[in-house]
Amino acid sequence: MSTSYKTKLFMDSGKEYILNKHPEDLVEQFKNQDGDLINSFIQFEGLIINPSHVSSLEYIEEVKDVRYDG
């Protein structure tokens, strides 16, 4: 079996995005060097957002069966 981690990102506007990142990694990208939330546009995975407009994150774990026919 293999596991992939995804995060559903909810914006204040109601838009939702699914990203191929673990929520903790995503939160780290939202912070500056001092650990404060970035209040400007950032880009990743073809998406440009302002982290200060993220209302919540939802963790999605996908487990896939990998079958070996041998």
Stockholm file with secondary structure:
# STOCKHOLM 1.0

chainA/1-70         MSTSYKTKLFMDSGKEYILNKHPEDLVEQFKNQDGDLINSFIQFEGLIINPSHVSSLEYIEEVKDVRYDG
#=GR chainA/1-70 SS CEEEEEEEEEETTSCEEEESSCHHHHHHHTBCTTSCBCCSCEEETTEEECGGGEEEEEEEEEEECCCCCC
#=GC SS_cons        CEEEEEEEEEETTSCEEEESSCHHHHHHHTBCTTSCBCCSCEEETTEEECGGGEEEEEEEEEEECCCCCC
//
